[in-house]
C-alpha cells in the first residue's frame, strides 16, 4: 500500500506507541490526585508539557492541552472573543478557506448575531492582503487564519495578517494544524496570540492537540475545571499527551525533511503532467507546504481517479477528510474561482515522512496506464 493522505492523518511513530503504552501501564494515576500515583502522573504530565513547549518554542505555561485542533480552534475563537470587554470591538475575521469545521463555527457565530467577515483569496489560493487590510479595523476583536491550507497546501501570509491585526488592536489566532511538523515552527517568533495544532497530523495519536496561548492574553474557558490552569477542565489524557510529546521529540530536522518531500511532490506533479493530457495542479505557483499536491486529471471526476488509484493500492482523497466524498465542490476551490465541474475533479495527494522515491516511481508508471484510456475516450467524445 502507498499512503498519500498524510494531510488527513499520519501513521503513529513507533516511539509514540511505546510512550503511550508505557504511560497506560505504569503511570495511570490522576494528575490531580495527591497520593503517590497521582503525583507520579503529575510529574509525567509536567515533563510532557515541557517537551511540547521546548519543541514548539513556547513556555510550558502557554500550552493548553485539548482533544485536538478542532477543540483548540473553538477554544481560541470563543475564548478570546468572549474575553473582549469593549462593546465596540466584537467583529471576527476569518479567511474564506479555513478548515470546514472552523467555517462551521463561523457560521454558528453569525447565526447568534456575532458580526463575522471573511478574507478572500486570489485565484492561486493565496490570501488577498488588500481584502484583509480593508476588513481588519478598530471594531475587530479577533482575526483567525490558517498557516497552511489543508487542501491546496498554500502557505498563508501569517506575519502580514498578524501585523494588521495587532495594529488594529485585535487578537490574532493561527490554525497551524497543517504546518507544524512540515515546516520549521517557533511560537515565540510567530508572534500570534494563540496557535492551534493536532498531534495526529505529525505521527502522534488522535484525540490530542493543543492551544498555545501567549502569556498574559485573556481567555474565557469553554469547559470549566481546575485543569490546564483553569483554562480547560477535564482529567488530562496523559497517555495521549505522552504520545504527543514523543511525536514532537521525534520530528528531527523538519527543514531537511521538507526539502526531500518537496522534491518528491515536484517529481510526482511533473511526471503526471508529462504522462497524461490535461493534468492541472491547483496553486502550483503559490508557496506551498512541501507534501501537498492538489490536482485534477482533465475532465475525470475525482471518484473515478481515486477508484483507479485504489486498484493500485494507493490511498488518496478528494480533499479534506471530514468533507470528502460529497457531491459539493471544495469551498477552497470555490473561493479561488474554480468552476464547479473542475472543482469536482480535484484529488489531493499528500506525501509524508514514509513516502519514498520508489512510491512515486510506481505511481508514475502505473497510474497513466489506467487513466489514459479514460482521458482518450473523453477526448474522442468531445471531438
N, C-alpha and C positions, 0 to 999 in steps of 0.2 A: 504494500500500500504506500502511496505517496500522498502525504498530507500537506495540502496547500490552503489551509483555512486557519492560519495562526492568528488572524485578527479576531476570529470568533472565540477561540480558546487555544491554549498550548498544552502539550503533554507535560505532566509534572516531572520535574527533575528528580533523579534518584535520591539526592540529598534531601529534597523536600519531603518525600515519602518517609525516609528514615527519621527525620526530625519530628514529623507528626506522630509516627508510631511510638517513638521513644517518649514523647510527651504524654500520649494517651496511656502508655503503660506505667510510666514512672512518676509523672507529675500531674496527677489527676485531681488535685485539690482545687478548691475555690479560692482564687487570689484575694478575696475579701475576707476570708476566714482568718482568725487569729492563731489557730493551732498550728502544729508543725507542718502538716500537709499544705495548709493554706499559705503559710509563709514561704514554703518551697515554691509553690505556684507563683506567688507574688514576685519572688526573685527571678523566676524564669520569664515572667511577663516583662519585667524591667529590662532584662538582658535582651530579649527580642526587640523591645521598643528602641533600645539603644542602637541595636544593629540597623534597624529600619531608618532611624534618624541619621546615623552616620553615612549610610549609603546614599540617602536622598538629600543630604546637605541641609538638614534642619536640626532643631533641638528636640530631645525626647518629649518635652512638654508640648511641642507643637504637633505631635502625632495623635490623632483620634482614630482608633480602630473602628471600622464599620463592617457591615456584611458584604460590602463590595462597592464598586464605583457608583451604581445607581443610588444606593442609600447615601453615599458621600455627596453626590450631586444634590440630592434633595436636602440634606442637612446644610450644605453650603448656601443654597439659594433661599430656603425657608428660614434658616437660622440667621444668616446675615441680613436678609431683608427685614425680618421682624425685629431685629436689634436696632434698626434705624429709628430714631425718635423724631426726626424732622418731618413735620406734616407736609411740607412742600417737596420732599425728596422720597418718592415712592416708586418711580418707574424702574423697570428691569429691562435690560437689553441683552438679548441672546443673538447668536448668529443663526442664519436661516438653515444651516447644515449641521446643527448639533445632532447627537445621537437621538434616535427616535424616542427613547424613554425620557430624555431631557426635554424634548419638544412637547411631549405629553404633559410634563409638569408645567411648562409654559402655558399651554392651552388651559390647563386646570386653573392656573392663577388668573388668566384672563376671564374665565367664567365666574370667578369670585370678585371680579371688579378691579383687579390689580392692573395698572397700565403696563403693557408689555410691547416692546418693539423688537424687530429682527434686522440684523445687519445682512445685507445681500452679499452675493459673491459674483465674481466675474465668470466668464464662460469657461475659464480653465480651472474653476473651483477655488481660486484664491479669494481671500476676503477683500471686500471693497472698503478700503480705508476712508475714502471720501464719504461713503454711506455711514461708516462708523463715526466719523467726526461730526456729521450732521445730526446723528441721533444721541450722542453722549453729551448731555448738558447738565446744568445745575439741579435739575429735578430728578436725576438718575440716582438711585440708591445702589444699584449693583449691575455690573457687566459680567456676563458669563459666556466664555467661548472655549472651544476645544483647542488643544495644542496641535493635534493631528487628526485628520478626518478618518473615520473608521472604514469608509468605503473607498474613497479615492486615494487616501494616504497623504493628501495635501497638508503641508505644514502651514499653520496659521501665524500671522504676524503678532504674536502674543506681546512682544515688547512694545510695539507701537500702540496696541489697544490698551495695554496697561497704562501707558503714559497718558493717553486720552482720558481714561477712567479716573486716574488719580488727579489729573489736572482739574477735572470737574468735581472732585471731592467724593467720588463714588468708590465703592469697594470693587475688587477685581477677583473673580473666580475663574480658574482654569481647569478643564477636564483633561488631564494628561494620561488618560487610560491607554491610548494608543501610542504614546510617546515613551513613557518610562520603560526601560529595558531594550528599546530600539534605537535610542539616541542618547547622548550624554544629557544628564538632568541634574540640576542643582537648585533646590528650593530657595536658598538664600539669594542666589544670583538672579533667579527668575523675577523676584520682586512682587509676585502676586500675593493677595491677602489669603487666599485659600486654593488648594490644589487637590483634586480627586484622582485616585488610581485604584486599580484592582489587581490582586495577586495572580489570578489565573491567566492574565494576558502575558505574564513573564515567567511561565513554568512553575507557578505556585498553585496553591489549592483554590478551588472555587469557594465562594461564600465568605471571603475575607478581602477587605480593602482598607483604605484609609482616606481620611481628610486631613491634609496638612494645613494647619491654621496658624497664621503668623501671630507671634506672641503679642498680646495687647489688643487684638482685634475682637470686638464684642460678637458673641454668637448666642442665640437663643436655642437651647436644646430642644430637640423634637421628640426625644424619648427620655423621660425623667429617670433619674437614678444617680447613685454616687460614683459610678464607674467613669473612667475616662475624664477625671477632674470635673465631674458633674455635667459633662457636655454630651454624653451619650450613655444612657443607662443600659443595664443588662450584663449578666455574667459574661466575662470575656471568653471568647472561643480560643482558648490557649493553644490547642493543637494546630489550628489553622494559622494563628498568629506566629507560632514557631515555624510553620511551613513557609509563611510569607517572608519571614526574616531569612530563612535558608535560601529561598529563591533569589532574594536581593543579593545576598552574600555570594551567590554562585554566578552572578552576571558576568564577571570578568571584564575584559576590555570591550565595552559596548561600542566604542567608535570603530575599532578594528573589525568587529563582527558586522557592523552596519556596512562597511566598505565591501566585505565579501558578499553579503546578501544583496546589496545593490547591484553588484556585478552579475550575479545570477539572475536577478529580475530583468536587467537590461538585456542579457543574452536570451532570456525567455521571450521578451516582447519583440526583439528584433528578429529572432528566429521564426516566430509565428507570422510576423508581417512578411517575411521573405517567402514562407511556405504557402501562405493562404491569401487569397484576394479579400480585400475589404476588412481586414483586421484593424480596428481603431482602438487606440489606447486613450482613455479619458485622462485629462490632466497630465499628459506626457511631458509637457514643457514646464510644468509648475514644480516648485520644490516639494519633494515628497519624502515621507518616511521610507526607509530602504526597502522593505519587503512587500509593499503593496502594489499590485497591478490590477487595474480596473479596466476591462476591455469588452468589446463586443466582436463577434465573428460575423461581419456583414449583416445580412437580414435574419440570421438564425435567432430564434427565441432562446433565452437563457436556459430554459429547461432542456432543450434539445442538446445544447453544448454540454451541459452538466451530465446528462444521461450518457453521452459518449465518453466523457471523462470517467464516469463511474465504471463503465465497461473496462477501462484501462486500469482500474484500481486507484484512481486519482480523486481525492476529496477536495472539493472547492465549493463556492457558494455564489448566490446571485446578489449578495450584498450583506447587510448586517444580519447576524444570525437570528436576532429576535424578530426581524421583519421580513426575512426572505421567504420565498415560496408563495407569496400572494400574487394577485393579478394587477396590483397597482405599481406604477413605476417608482423608482427610488426618489425620495424627496430631495436628496442631494443633487441628483442629475436634473430633476425638475427645476431646482433653484439655479442651476447652471444654464438653463435654457435648452436642454437637450430634448428633442421631440419624443413624444410618448413611445412610438414604435421602436426608436433606437434605444431608449432607456430600458425597455422591457427585454432587450437582448444583453444587458450588462452582466458580466461574470467577474467575480472577484477572485483573484489568485493571490493568496498572502503567504509569503515564504517566512521561514523561521530558522532557528539555530540548527535544526535537524536536516534542513534542506541541503542537498548535495548537487554537485555538477552533474553527477550521473542521473539524478532525478530529472533535471532539466533536459538533458540529452535524450532520455527516454521519452519524455512528453513531446519533445520536438520531432522525434522520429515517428511516434505512433499516432498522435492526435491528428495531424494533417491527413493521414490516410483515411480516417473516419469522417472528417468534416469536409474534405474536398469534394466528394460526390454530391453532398447536400448543397454545397455552395454552387457547384456547376449546374445542378438542377434548377436552383433559383434563377441563375443567370439565363438558362435556356428558356424558362417560362417568361422572363422579362423581355426577351429578345423579340 
